[in-house]
Amino acid sequence: KPNEVPSDGYLYTDGSCFEHFFLPTSIDPMPRNFFFLLDTSESMKYSNKLDNAKKALINFIDSLSPRDSLTIQTFAGKGTIDLWGVRPGTEEEKKDAKVFISKIKVVDDYRIWGTDLHEALLEALIRAQHDGEETQNDTVDVLVLISDAWASAGETDRAKIAKHVYDLNKDGSVKIFTLGFQGQADMTLLDAIALMNGGISAPILQGNEDFASQITLFLGSELGTILLSDVTVKITGEDVTVMGETKKMYPLLAEGYEVVIRGLIGLPHARDANAPIKAITTAATMDNIQNWEVSTVVDLDDPVKSSLCYQSYAHSRISQLVRMREAAEFLGDDIVKSLLNLADSNCKEEEFSDCIKAEALDLAIKANVVAKGLTAMVTVNDDQCMDTDEAAEICVDGTTPDGNKESYEPKYGESTDGIMQSSTMTYGYADEYGYTSASIEISCSTLFFVLTMLSMLLFAIA
């Protein structure tokens, strides 16, 4: 049975990498002020999208308590079509909210066709901020947008829409979560808005038209029981340099989730197994602001943990960097710079987004990670390949992390005797359309067949 995470968190470091896990216990749930922004433009009538969204909202309303509050705003070609609330989550008010939801219909007035995301978001945000000011300090203010559209009315410049929402909500008082119907919604815009405003974006997947279950699951898991808000983690220590951390600020933490921070550390003088390092977690709870502190010393004696630490860090950090790069290209560098610290603060690239990409690519190559849009994998048959042991069905190329810092550096098919021993080669590239590459596996026989067929085809054309 795995050990439970201590109440103050668990911190591990091997002198090159660190991992911090925090799972709060004995925390009372915080009251929630919900503001639902529902798209009722004409396209929402297809595939029963609006009916499914309404069903999901009705299901979620049942989870509200009298300490919670609720507002519902619909929009289409103008920012507000219908408005209900703000009301507390009492049984009587929940019944009235369900009646209101049941009467919501797709807009059929041609004068307000289209989707004015810009006006809808700004009006909803102003209302949510006002409602939040009227509630107690321990209340969490959450805005949830459900849409299937691109901005087609009013302000349609996507970068301006995202920036105006961010500017209005710079204090982060309202956490914005976005749900978009896959294939129709502008998920790039919705993701940028959520990223810049302390929320999460998620696609409502096509192919399974039970959209209501997907929405209900998202709302229940991410927003069902909120334990903490405005969670921040600071990693520090004497004679320790911390760099390249993964996400270290969590606007909300729901029950069943944990805070996980990974990063790299440097020991300026020498690899000192006694160097102390500590993690301080700060968060708002229902009662007040609380702090949790955990400390440890560098552990140089466990190569298995060391390997897992670096690989886990690489995967988490690359995912973070890819998302931030997309946001930087969309919103510009200045906003993203305030949210992300690069491991190398001396990047020479002109654009910050290029620095983000360079770090992600370098990390993917060093960790032998196949990352979409950054690296791909080519596998070839090679009799020189080294088996890990006699019963192994795979072979290794000598660059798999094993706790030795030097093993993180890929040799790209080199060996000490000049014979290629690697059965796997990782290389970096990005196509002109961004992150659209995939993993590639080619055997020698397959490659010979492909080349033969191409030669025959060219001969026939000639």
N, C-alpha and C positions, 0 to 999 in steps of 0.2 A: 504494500500500500504506500503510495507516495506520501511524503511528509506534507502536512498542511502549512500554508504560508503563515508565518507569525503575524500577530495583530499589527505590529509596526512595519511589516514588510520583510522581504528577503533580498539581500544584496550579495552578489558574487562578482569577483574580479580575478583575472589571471595575470594582471600587469599590462595587458594589451587591450583587453575588452572587458566590459562590465555588463551585468544584467541586474535589473531591479524589478521585483514583483511586489505589488501592493493590493491586498484584498481586504477592504474594511469589514469589521465585524461589530455587532451590537450597535448598529446605527439605525436610528428611526428614519422612516421615509420623509422626504420633504414635500410640502404642498406644491401643487403645480397649477400654473395659469396657462391654459392652452388657447391658442388662436389658430383655427383651421382656415386655410385659404384654399377654396375649391374652385377649380376651373369648370365653367359651364358653357364653354364655347361649343359651336356646332359639332366639331369633331369628336367631342366626348360622348355623343350618342352612338357611335359605331362600336361594335364588339361589346356593347353594354358596359362601357367603361364608367360612365357616370353612375349607373345603377350599382355597380360593384363598389365604387368609392363610397357611395351613400351607405351601403350595407356595412362596410368596414367601419365607418364613423359611428353608426348605431351600435355596433358591437363594442367599440372602444368606450363609448359613453357609459356603458354599464360598469366600467372599472373605476369611474370617478367617485370620489368621496366628497362629503360636504366641505372639506378643506380646500378642494380644488375648484377652479373656475373655468368657464368655457365661453368662447366667442366663435361664431362661424360667419365667414364672409365668402360670398360667391362673386366671380368675376368673369368677364368675357372681353368684349370690345371696349369696355370701360372698367375702371378699377374696382368699383363696387356695384353689384347688381342687387343682391339681397344681403341683409345683415341681421344676425341674431346674437344677443348677449350684450354685455358680459353678465353671466349668471353663475351662481354657485352650483356645485355638483350635488344638490339635494335630489331626492327621488322625484319630487314634483317638477323641478326644473329640468331634470333629465328626460322626463316624459314629454315636456314641452319642446325640448331640443329635438327629440326623435320625430315629433310631428312636423317641425320645421324642415328637417332633413328630408322627410318623405315627400314633401311638396316641392323640393328643388327640381327644376327642369332645365333642359338645354335651352339656351337663348335662341329664339326664332325670329327676332326682330333684326332685319337686315341692316338697320341703322347702327347697331352695336355688334355686328359680326366681327370676328377676329379675336385676337388675344392681346390684351394690354398688360403684359407681365410687369412692366415698369410701374405703372400707376397702381396696379393691384398690390404689389409688394410694398411700395412706399406707404400707401394708405393703411395697409394691414400693420406695418411696422410701427407707424405713429400710434395707431390704436392700441397695439400690444404694449408699447412703452407707457402709454397713459394708464392702461389697466394695471400694469406692474407697479406704477407709482402709488396706486390706491390700495395695494395689498401689503402684507407684512414683509419684512426684510428677508425672511427665510423662504419665501416663495420663489420657485423657478419659473421664469417666463419662457415659453416655447412657442414658436410659430412653425406650423407644418403646412407646406405647399404641396398640393396634388394637382398635376397638370399633364396634358399630353401634347402640348403645343410649343411652337417657337413664338417669339415676340413678333406679332404681325400688325399690331395697331399701336398708336402712340409712339413712344420712343422705341425704336427697333435696333439701335446700336447695342450689341450685346455687352461690349466692354463698359459702355456708359451705364447700362442697367446695373451690372454687378458693382461698379464703383460707387454709384449713387446709394445703393443699399448699404454698402460697406461704410460709406461716409456717415450715413444717418445712424448707424449702429456701431460706431467706433468704440463705444464703451463696453460693447459685448453684453449689454443687459438682456437682450433677447437672443436666444439660441434658435437658429433657423435650420430646420430639417426639410429636405426636398425629396419628393417621390415623383418620378416621371415614367410614363408609359413607354417602354422600349420601342424604338423604331419611329416614334412620332415626336416625343418630347426632346427639347434641346438639352441633353444631359450634360454637355460641356458647360453650359451656362448654369444649370442647376447645381452641378458639382462645385463650380467656382463660388457660387453664392453660399452654399453650405460650408465650404472650406474656410471662407473668409469670415463667417459669422457663427463659428462654434458649433456647427451641426454636422450631420451626416447626410449624404445623398445616396439614393438607391434606385435602381431601375425596377419597374414593375414588368416582369418578364412576359413576353408574348409566347404563344404556343400552348400555354396553359391558361385558359381564359377564366380560371377561378381567381381573378384579380383580387377579390375581396379577402381571400385567405392570405395572400401575400402582404397586403396592406395591414391587415389585422396583426399578423405575425411581427411585422416591422414595428408597429406602434407599441405592441405589447412588450417586445424584447428591449427596445431602445428607450422607451419612455414610460413603461408600465409602473415601475417602482424606482424612483430616483433617490439615491442615498446621499450623493455629494454633488456639489457644483463648483466650478472654477478651481479644478484640481491642478496644482503645479508641483513639479518635482525638481529639486536642485541636487545635483551630485557634486560633491566637493571633497577636498582632502588636502592635507599638508604635503607639499612637494609632489602634487599630482595635477597633471593637466588633463582636463576633460574636453573632448571634441567630438563632433559628428554625431550628437545625440539624435535618437529617433524622437518621435512626438513626446514632448514633456509637459504639455498643457492639455488637460481634458476638461472641456466646458461642463460636461455632465458625466456622471458615472451611475449607471443603473444597476439594480440588484442582479447578480449572476455574472457580472463583468469584473475584470481586474485591470489595474494600471500596470503596464509593462514598458519600461524604458531600457533601451540598449544604447551602447556607445563605445567609443574608443578612449583609452587613457594613455598618457605618457608619463614616464618617470624621468624627469630631466637629468638626474644624477646617475643612478644605477638601478638595476632591477632589484628593488628592495622588497623582500617578502614580508617585511614588517610595516610597510607603508600603509597608514590608515586611510580609509575612504568612507564617506557616509552619504546617505540619501535622506533628504528632508522633504516630506510630503505635506503640503498645506492645502486645505480645502474648506469650503463653507458647508456646514451641516445645518440641520434643523435648529440646533441650539445656538451655535456660534462658529467662529473660525477655529479649526483645530489643526494641530501639527503632530506628525508622526516622524520619528527619527530612528534610523537603523544604521549601524556601522559594521565594518569588517576590515580585514587586512588582505593584502594581495596573496593569492594562492597560486604558487608556481608548480605545485606537485601533482596536479591532476590533468594529464593531457587530454583525457576524454571530455571533461567539462570544457577545457580550453577550446577544443575543436568545435563543440556544439555552440559555445558562446559566439565565436566568430561567424559561423555559418548562419545562426539565428539573427545576428546583427545584420549581416549582409542582406538577407532577404527582407527584413523589416525596413532597413535604410533605403534600399533600392526602390521599394514600393513607395516610400515617402517622397523620395527625390523625383521619381517619374511623375507623381501627381503634382508636386510643386512646380516642376518644369512646365507642365501643361497650363497650370494657373498663371505662371509668370508670362508665358507667351500670350495668354489671353488678357490678363489684367495689367501687365507691365511689371517691371522689376521692383519698384519701390515698395509696393504692398507686400510682396512675397519676401523681400529682404527682412521685413519686420517679424516674419514668422519662422524663418529658417536660418540656422547657423551652419555654414559649410565647414567640413573638417579642415580644409585648406583655405585659410582666410586671404591667401596671397594669389588667388587665381588671376591669370593674366588675360583671360577672355574679355572681350569688350562688353558682351551682354551677360547679365547675371544668369539668364536661362541656360547659356552655353556652359557656364561654370557648374551649374547643377548637373547638366548632362555629363560633363567630363568626370565629375566625382562618381556618378552612378556607373558609368562605363568602366572606370578604373576599378571600382569595387567589384563589379560583376566579373571582370577578368581575373582579379586576384583571388576571388572566392570560388571560381569555376561555376558561376551561376548563369543559367540560361534565362535571360531577362528579355521580355518582349520589347522589341525596338532597339535593343542594345547589343545583345549577343545571340549567337546561334551555336548549335552543336553539330559537328560532323563526325560520324563514327565509321571507321574503316577496319577491315579485317587485317590483323597483323600477327604473324606467328611469334613475334618478339614480345608480344604483350605479356605482362607479368600478372599471374594469378595471385589473388590475396592469400589463398590457401588451396590445397588440393581439391576440396569440394566446392570451390567457388564457381559461380556461373558468370561472374563479372571479373573484369581486371581493372587495375588502377594504374594511373600514370605517374604516380610519385608526387602529385601536387595536392592530393586531398589533405585538408588541414588535419594535423594530428597533435596539435598542442605546441608544435615548434613554429615560431613566428616566421622562419624562413620558408616553411612549407606553404605559406599563403601566396608566395610568388610563383605564378605559373611559368613553366619552362617552354611551353608551346612546342612539344614534340622533341625536345632536346634530351640527350643523355650524356653521361660522362664519357662514353666510348664512341659517341658520334652516331649511334644507331637509334633510329626513332623507336621508342618503346611505348609511346602513348597510343592508346586506341581511341582517345577522345581529344579533340582539339577545340578550344574555345577562342572565338575571335569576335571583335566588335564591329558593328556597323549600324547605321540608321538610314532608313530610306527616306525619300523626299516627302512622304506623306506622314512621317512621324512614327508612332509606335504600332507598326503593323506586321512585324516580322514574326517568325515562328521557329520552333526547333526543327532541325533537319537531320535525318539519319540516312546515310548512304553506304551500302556495302560495296566492296570492290567489284563483285559480280554485277550488281545493279548498275554501277557507274559504267562498266564496260558495255553493258547492254544498251544503256542510254546513248553513249557515244557512238556505238555501232549503228543504231537506228537513225541518229542525226546524220551520220555520214551517208547512209543509204538515201535518206531524204534529200540531202543536198545533191547527191549524184543524179537522182531522178529529176530534180528541178533543172540541173544543168543540161 
